[in-house]
Amino acid sequence: MANEFQDTLEEFKNDIKGRKATVNEMLQILNNRGFGALLIIPCLIELLPTGVIPGVPTFCGVLIILIASQMVIGRHHLWLPKPIRTKKFKSRKIHDGLDHIFPYVHWVDRRSKARLYFLSSRIAERVAALAIITLALTFPALELIPFASSIPAFVILVFGVGFITKDGFILALAWGLFAIGSCGIAYIINSTL
């Protein structure tokens, strides 16, 4: 699995260099890497400084729900409606965010390997997709609290990394973060009501 995750992100970064990139272009670059790579796009948009722009977390949540729901029903290729496919993002912000995460990506690549196969099976991915949908549904409510939607975005990002690397240990970590993150999200939502 050496450098598979890093190679995916490098390919993505090089292709959008110096121009605005549409969601459709990002999907074309990452589609051959599976749904894990596709989940990473909206998570990065949410975790980067663009995530504090009003409406962006909700947009990312909708995109994640569309991706994960297609995982649940067993699709092999992603379909998105035209208004989402044509949405553009500045590559500079994406590049800056990717530059910050590359050391972590390299660290993941060096340590990931195929293990705990049952957590990366097709059925397990579908169950994980249901958990991802649950997390993404919280984005609109959490958008009202600065940076709060970063909690579910980070958990979904870890699921995406687990899907790309097919490493059951990373997926087990994602499930643990899901449990902790769900408690944190529930606390945040209850505290603001």
MIKETI-164445 format. One record per residue: residue in three letters; x, y, z of N, C-alpha, C in turn. Coordinates in steps of 0.1 Angstrom, whole numbers. Example, Ala and Ser with C-alpha at 12.3 -4.5 7.8 and 13.67 -1.06 7.14 Angstrom:
<nodes>
ALA; 132; -57; 78; 123; -45; 78; 132; -33; 78 .
SER; 128; -22; 71; 137; -11; 71; 129; 0; 79 .
</nodes>
This chain:
<nodes>
MET; 8; -12; 0; 0; 0; 0; 9; 13; 0 .
ALA; 22; 11; -1; 31; 23; 0; 27; 34; -9 .
ASN; 25; 46; -3; 22; 58; -10; 9; 59; -18 .
GLU; 0; 49; -16; -12; 50; -24; -21; 62; -21 .
PHE; -22; 65; -8; -30; 77; -4; -23; 89; -8 .
GLN; -10; 90; -6; -3; 102; -10; -3; 104; -25 .
ASP; -2; 93; -33; -2; 94; -47; -16; 99; -52 .
THR; -26; 95; -46; -40; 100; -49; -41; 115; -48 .
LEU; -36; 120; -36; -37; 134; -33; -27; 142; -42 .
GLU; -16; 137; -45; -6; 144; -54; -12; 145; -68 .
GLU; -18; 134; -73; -24; 135; -86; -35; 145; -86 .
PHE; -43; 146; -76; -54; 155; -75; -48; 170; -75 .
LYS; -38; 172; -67; -32; 185; -65; -26; 190; -78 .
ASN; -19; 181; -85; -12; 185; -98; -22; 188; -109 .
ASP; -33; 181; -109; -43; 183; -120; -50; 197; -118 .
ILE; -52; 202; -106; -60; 214; -105; -51; 226; -103 .
LYS; -38; 225; -105; -29; 236; -102; -32; 248; -110 .
GLY; -33; 260; -103; -34; 273; -109; -48; 276; -115 .
ARG; -58; 269; -112; -71; 272; -117; -82; 268; -108 .
LYS; -94; 272; -110; -106; 268; -103; -109; 254; -108 .
ALA; -113; 245; -98; -116; 231; -102; -131; 229; -98 .
THR; -138; 222; -107; -152; 219; -105; -152; 205; -97 .
VAL; -163; 203; -90; -164; 190; -83; -163; 179; -93 .
ASN; -169; 181; -105; -168; 170; -115; -154; 167; -119 .
GLU; -145; 177; -121; -131; 174; -124; -124; 166; -112 .
MET; -127; 170; -100; -122; 164; -88; -126; 149; -88 .
LEU; -139; 147; -92; -144; 133; -92; -137; 124; -102 .
GLN; -135; 130; -114; -128; 123; -125; -114; 119; -121 .
ILE; -107; 127; -114; -94; 124; -110; -94; 113; -100 .
LEU; -103; 113; -90; -103; 104; -79; -112; 92; -81 .
ASN; -121; 92; -91; -130; 81; -92; -124; 67; -93 .
ASN; -113; 66; -99; -106; 53; -100; -101; 48; -87 .
ARG; -101; 57; -77; -96; 53; -63; -107; 48; -54 .
GLY; -119; 48; -59; -130; 43; -51; -137; 54; -43 .
PHE; -147; 50; -35; -155; 60; -28; -147; 67; -16 .
GLY; -137; 60; -11; -129; 66; 0; -122; 79; -5 .
ALA; -117; 79; -17; -110; 91; -22; -121; 102; -24 .
LEU; -133; 98; -29; -143; 107; -32; -149; 113; -19 .
LEU; -148; 106; -8; -153; 112; 5; -143; 122; 10 .
ILE; -131; 121; 7; -120; 130; 12; -122; 144; 7 .
ILE; -127; 146; -6; -128; 159; -11; -137; 168; -2 .
PRO; -149; 165; 0; -157; 174; 9; -152; 175; 23 .
CYS; -146; 164; 28; -140; 165; 41; -129; 176; 42 .
LEU; -120; 175; 32; -109; 185; 31; -115; 199; 30 .
ILE; -125; 201; 21; -131; 214; 19; -136; 219; 33 .
GLU; -142; 210; 40; -148; 214; 53; -137; 217; 63 .
LEU; -126; 209; 63; -116; 211; 73; -106; 222; 70 .
LEU; -106; 226; 58; -97; 238; 54; -104; 251; 58 .
PRO; -98; 262; 57; -104; 275; 60; -117; 277; 53 .
THR; -119; 271; 41; -132; 273; 34; -144; 267; 42 .
GLY; -141; 259; 52; -152; 253; 60; -159; 263; 69 .
VAL; -154; 275; 71; -160; 285; 79; -169; 294; 71 .
ILE; -169; 293; 58; -177; 301; 49; -192; 296; 51 .
PRO; -201; 305; 54; -215; 301; 55; -220; 293; 43 .
GLY; -226; 281; 46; -232; 273; 35; -222; 262; 31 .
VAL; -209; 264; 33; -200; 253; 28; -201; 240; 36 .
PRO; -203; 241; 49; -205; 228; 56; -217; 221; 52 .
THR; -228; 228; 50; -240; 221; 45; -238; 215; 31 .
PHE; -232; 223; 22; -229; 218; 9; -220; 205; 10 .
CYS; -210; 205; 18; -202; 193; 20; -209; 182; 26 .
GLY; -218; 184; 36; -227; 174; 41; -236; 167; 31 .
VAL; -242; 176; 22; -250; 170; 12; -242; 162; 2 .
LEU; -230; 166; -2; -221; 159; -10; -217; 145; -4 .
ILE; -214; 145; 9; -210; 133; 16; -222; 123; 16 .
ILE; -234; 129; 19; -246; 120; 19; -249; 114; 5 .
LEU; -247; 121; -5; -249; 116; -19; -238; 105; -22 .
ILE; -226; 107; -18; -216; 97; -20; -218; 84; -12 .
ALA; -221; 86; 1; -222; 75; 10; -235; 67; 7 .
SER; -246; 74; 3; -258; 67; 0; -256; 58; -12 .
GLN; -248; 62; -21; -245; 53; -33; -236; 41; -29 .
MET; -228; 43; -18; -221; 32; -13; -230; 22; -7 .
VAL; -240; 27; 0; -250; 18; 7; -257; 9; -3 .
ILE; -261; 15; -14; -269; 7; -24; -260; -1; -33 .
GLY; -247; 0; -32; -237; -8; -39; -233; -3; -53 .
ARG; -235; 9; -55; -230; 15; -68; -215; 14; -69 .
HIS; -210; 13; -81; -195; 12; -83; -190; 26; -88 .
HIS; -198; 34; -94; -194; 47; -99; -204; 58; -93 .
LEU; -198; 69; -91; -206; 80; -84; -214; 88; -94 .
TRP; -227; 91; -91; -235; 100; -98; -239; 112; -89 .
LEU; -238; 124; -95; -241; 136; -87; -250; 145; -97 .
PRO; -259; 153; -91; -267; 162; -99; -258; 173; -105 .
LYS; -262; 179; -116; -254; 189; -123; -250; 201; -115 .
PRO; -259; 207; -107; -255; 219; -99; -243; 216; -89 .
ILE; -242; 204; -84; -231; 200; -76; -219; 197; -84 .
ARG; -220; 190; -95; -209; 187; -104; -202; 199; -109 .
THR; -209; 210; -112; -203; 222; -118; -199; 233; -107 .
LYS; -200; 230; -95; -196; 239; -84; -181; 240; -85 .
LYS; -175; 253; -84; -161; 255; -85; -155; 259; -72 .
PHE; -142; 255; -70; -134; 259; -58; -120; 264; -63 .
LYS; -115; 274; -56; -102; 279; -59; -91; 268; -55 .
SER; -82; 266; -65; -72; 255; -62; -62; 260; -52 .
ARG; -60; 273; -50; -50; 278; -40; -53; 273; -26 .
LYS; -66; 274; -22; -70; 270; -9; -68; 255; -7 .
ILE; -72; 248; -18; -70; 233; -17; -56; 229; -16 .
HIS; -47; 236; -24; -33; 233; -24; -27; 236; -10 .
ASP; -31; 247; -4; -25; 250; 9; -29; 240; 19 .
GLY; -41; 235; 19; -46; 225; 28; -39; 212; 26 .
LEU; -37; 208; 13; -30; 196; 10; -15; 196; 14 .
ASP; -9; 208; 13; 5; 209; 17; 6; 207; 32 .
HIS; -4; 211; 39; -4; 210; 54; -6; 195; 58 .
ILE; -13; 188; 50; -16; 174; 54; -7; 163; 49 .
PHE; 2; 167; 39; 11; 157; 33; 20; 150; 43 .
PRO; 25; 157; 53; 33; 149; 63; 25; 138; 70 .
TYR; 12; 141; 73; 4; 131; 79; 0; 120; 69 .
VAL; -2; 123; 57; -5; 114; 46; 7; 104; 45 .
HIS; 19; 110; 45; 31; 101; 43; 32; 92; 55 .
TRP; 29; 97; 67; 29; 89; 79; 19; 77; 78 .
VAL; 7; 80; 73; -3; 70; 72; 2; 59; 62 .
ASP; 7; 64; 50; 11; 55; 40; 22; 45; 45 .
ARG; 31; 50; 53; 42; 42; 58; 37; 31; 67 .
ARG; 26; 33; 74; 21; 24; 84; 9; 16; 80 .
SER; 2; 20; 69; -10; 12; 66; -6; 0; 58 .
LYS; -15; -10; 60; -13; -23; 53; -26; -30; 54 .
ALA; -28; -40; 46; -41; -48; 46; -41; -57; 59 .
ARG; -51; -54; 67; -52; -62; 80; -67; -60; 84 .
LEU; -71; -69; 93; -85; -68; 98; -94; -67; 86 .
TYR; -93; -77; 77; -100; -77; 64; -115; -75; 65 .
PHE; -121; -81; 76; -135; -80; 77; -141; -66; 78 .
LEU; -132; -56; 83; -136; -42; 84; -136; -35; 71 .
SER; -129; -41; 61; -128; -34; 48; -136; -42; 37 .
SER; -144; -52; 42; -152; -59; 32; -163; -51; 26 .
ARG; -169; -55; 16; -180; -47; 9; -192; -45; 19 .
ILE; -196; -55; 26; -207; -53; 36; -203; -43; 47 .
ALA; -191; -44; 52; -186; -35; 63; -185; -21; 57 .
GLU; -182; -19; 45; -181; -6; 39; -195; 0; 38 .
ARG; -205; -8; 35; -219; -3; 34; -224; 1; 48 .
VAL; -220; -7; 58; -224; -3; 72; -217; 10; 76 .
ALA; -205; 11; 73; -197; 23; 76; -204; 35; 68 .
ALA; -208; 33; 56; -215; 44; 48; -227; 49; 56 .
LEU; -235; 40; 62; -246; 44; 70; -242; 53; 82 .
ALA; -231; 50; 88; -225; 58; 99; -221; 72; 94 .
ILE; -215; 72; 82; -211; 84; 75; -223; 93; 72 .
ILE; -233; 87; 67; -246; 95; 65; -251; 101; 78 .
THR; -251; 94; 88; -255; 99; 101; -247; 111; 105 .
LEU; -234; 110; 104; -225; 121; 107; -227; 133; 98 .
ALA; -229; 131; 85; -231; 142; 75; -244; 149; 78 .
LEU; -254; 142; 83; -267; 148; 86; -265; 159; 97 .
THR; -255; 159; 105; -253; 169; 115; -246; 182; 110 .
PHE; -241; 182; 98; -234; 193; 93; -242; 206; 93 .
PRO; -255; 206; 88; -262; 219; 89; -264; 225; 103 .
ALA; -267; 216; 112; -269; 221; 126; -256; 226; 132 .
LEU; -245; 219; 129; -232; 222; 135; -226; 234; 128 .
GLU; -231; 238; 116; -226; 249; 109; -228; 262; 117 .
LEU; -238; 262; 125; -241; 274; 133; -230; 277; 144 .
ILE; -222; 267; 147; -212; 268; 157; -198; 268; 150 .
PRO; -190; 278; 151; -178; 278; 144; -169; 266; 146 .
PHE; -165; 259; 136; -156; 248; 136; -162; 235; 141 .
ALA; -174; 235; 146; -180; 223; 152; -182; 212; 141 .
SER; -185; 216; 129; -187; 206; 118; -174; 199; 114 .
SER; -163; 204; 120; -150; 197; 117; -149; 184; 124 .
ILE; -157; 182; 135; -157; 169; 142; -161; 158; 133 .
PRO; -174; 159; 128; -178; 148; 119; -170; 147; 106 .
ALA; -165; 159; 101; -157; 158; 89; -144; 151; 91 .
PHE; -138; 152; 102; -125; 145; 105; -128; 130; 106 .
VAL; -139; 126; 113; -142; 112; 114; -145; 106; 100 .
ILE; -152; 113; 92; -155; 108; 78; -142; 107; 70 .
LEU; -133; 117; 72; -120; 116; 66; -112; 104; 70 .
VAL; -112; 100; 82; -105; 88; 87; -112; 75; 80 .
PHE; -125; 75; 79; -132; 64; 72; -127; 64; 58 .
GLY; -126; 75; 51; -121; 76; 37; -107; 71; 36 .
VAL; -98; 74; 45; -85; 69; 45; -85; 54; 46 .
GLY; -93; 49; 55; -94; 34; 57; -99; 27; 45 .
PHE; -109; 34; 38; -114; 28; 25; -103; 27; 14 .
ILE; -95; 38; 13; -84; 39; 3; -74; 28; 6 .
THR; -69; 28; 18; -58; 19; 22; -62; 4; 24 .
LYS; -76; 2; 26; -81; -11; 29; -75; -17; 42 .
ASP; -72; -7; 51; -66; -11; 64; -77; -12; 74 .
GLY; -80; -24; 79; -90; -25; 89; -87; -19; 102 .
PHE; -74; -17; 105; -70; -10; 117; -74; 5; 117 .
ILE; -72; 11; 105; -77; 25; 104; -92; 26; 104 .
LEU; -99; 16; 98; -113; 16; 99; -118; 14; 113 .
ALA; -111; 5; 121; -114; 3; 135; -112; 17; 143 .
LEU; -102; 24; 140; -99; 37; 146; -111; 46; 142 .
ALA; -115; 46; 129; -126; 54; 125; -139; 51; 133 .
TRP; -142; 38; 135; -153; 35; 143; -152; 40; 158 .
GLY; -140; 39; 163; -138; 45; 177; -140; 60; 177 .
LEU; -135; 67; 167; -137; 81; 166; -152; 84; 163 .
PHE; -159; 75; 156; -173; 77; 154; -181; 77; 167 .
ALA; -177; 68; 176; -184; 67; 189; -181; 79; 197 .
ILE; -168; 83; 198; -165; 95; 206; -170; 108; 200 .
GLY; -169; 109; 186; -174; 121; 179; -189; 122; 181 .
SER; -196; 111; 180; -211; 111; 182; -215; 117; 195 .
CYS; -208; 113; 206; -210; 118; 219; -207; 133; 220 .
GLY; -196; 137; 214; -193; 151; 213; -203; 159; 206 .
ILE; -207; 154; 194; -217; 161; 186; -230; 163; 194 .
ALA; -235; 152; 200; -247; 152; 208; -246; 163; 220 .
TYR; -234; 163; 226; -232; 173; 237; -233; 187; 231 .
ILE; -226; 190; 220; -226; 203; 214; -240; 207; 210 .
ILE; -248; 198; 204; -261; 202; 200; -270; 204; 212 .
ASN; -269; 195; 222; -277; 197; 234; -274; 210; 241 .
SER; -261; 214; 241; -256; 226; 248; -262; 239; 242 .
THR; -264; 238; 229; -268; 250; 222; -283; 252; 221 .
LEU; -291; 241; 225; -305; 242; 225; -311; 249; 237 .
</nodes>
